[in-house]
Amino acid sequence: MINNDWERFGDEIRRTIQDAVDTRDFSRLNQTVSDTIGKAMDNVSRGIRNGGWYRDDPPRQKMNGQAGRPLYLKGTSTKIGGLFLAVTGYVFAGGSLIFLLFMGLSAAAAGWSLALRAGMAAFGVFAVAFVVMALTGTGMVCAVGRFRNYVKILKDREYCDIKELAQRTGRSAKAVVKDLRKMIQKGWFRQGHLDEKEACLMVSDDAYHQYTELMERMKKERAEREAAVEKQQKEFARLSPEVQKVLQAGDDYVRKIREANDAIPGEEISAKISRMETLVDRIFDRVEENPGSIEDIRKLMEYYLPTTIKLLDAYEELDGQPVQGENIISSKKEIEKTIDTLNTAFEKLLDDLFQDTAWDLSSDISVLQMMLAQEGLTDDGLKTSGKK
C-alpha cells in the first residue's frame, strides 16, 4: 500500500513539472508541487501512527496474568517512509537542478523572458523543498536505527540508565535524552517516560508508577527528616550554653568512637565498640532530655571519655602492626577487657540517669494501685468487697 502511494505521489510531481515545462505556464507549479509534497509528508505521519509491531506486556504483568498495553512501535513504516522521502527528495532535487541548468542555458540563448525567469524561480524553490524532504527522510531512517538500537539494549528490562544507553551507543547523554524525548512524543515508546532528572528511561507505565510512588515516599520521608531536624534544632536552641557545649562535645566523642570502630577490623572487638557507641549516644540523649542531670556526667566528660578515645587509638595502632608479637597481643587483650569494664560502667550510668523517672513511675504506680483497690478493681479489692 505504501509503495503504491509513493508511486502515485511521484507520478503527480513528474506530470505537474512536465506540463509546466511543455506549456511554459509556471503559475500553478509551485502550489501544485507543494500540495503534493505535503500529502506525501502526511502519508508518512499516518504510517508512523498506524504501522509497526509491538513488544507485548512487561514480563511481570504476564506472570501476574495482567493485560497490559504494548511498549514499542517497531518503526517499519517510519523507515520505509523515510527511505521514500529521502530517495524522492534527492531524485527530484537533482531533477530540479538539471531543469534549472537547462532553463538557464535556454534563457542565455533565447533571452530572459518572463516565463523563463518565473520557471527558474519556481524550480529553485522546488530544489530547496526537495532537499528538505531528502534530509527529513534521511533523519527519519537514522532515528529508526537509533530507536531499534535503544530497544535492543533494553531487551526485557522496563527501565535503563541514560548513561548506559549513551555508553553503548557512543552518543552523548544529552543527545540520547533529546532522542528519547522525541521518540516518546511521537509514540515510539508507547508507555515511555523519563524521570525528573532525565537520568533514567522507563518504558512501561508499571515501572513509571513504581518510580512516582518511590519519589513521593522519598519526598515524604525527607520532609519528615527535615521537620525532625528543625524540631531538634529548636529544642537545642532553648538549652543553656553550658548544656549545648556538653552535647556538642558528646557528639564529637560518639563520632570518634564510630570512626575507631570503622578503622578496627574484627567482629568481636567491633561488637564491643558498637555497644559503647550506643551507650554513650543514649547517655547524651538523656542529658538533652533532662539537662538537670548534667552534673551526673561530669566525670564521664572529664576523664572516662577522653581515656576511652586514647585506648581506642592505641588499639588501632597496635592492631595495624604487621607483626603481632606477644606484647602486642597481650596489650590488645587488656584493652578489650577495659572496654568491657567501661561498657558496664556506662550502662550503669545510663540506668542512674533514669533513676528520677523510675521513682516517678513507682510513685504513680503505687497511687494507681491504691485507687484501683479502693474501687474494688484489684484482686485484693474484689476479695474485700466479697467479704462485705
Secondary structure by P-SEA (a helix, b strand, c coil): caaaaaaaaaaaaaaaaaaaaaaccccaaaaaaaaaaaaaaaaaaaaaacbbbbbcccaaaaaaccccccccccaaaaaaaaaaaaaaaaaaaaaaaaaaaaaaaaaaaccccaaaaaaaaaaaaaaaaaaaaaaaaaaaaaaaaaaaaaaaaacccccccaaaaaaaacccaaaaaaaaaaaaaaccccccccccccccccccaaaaaaaaaaaaaaaaaaaaaaaaaaaaaaaaaaccaaaaaaaaaaaaaaaaaaaaaaacccaaaaaaaaaaaaaaaaaaaaaaaccccccccccccccaaaaaaaaaaaaaaaaacccccaaaaaaaaaaaaaaaaaaaaaaaaaaaaaaaaaaaaaaaaaaaaaaaaaacccaaaaaaaaac
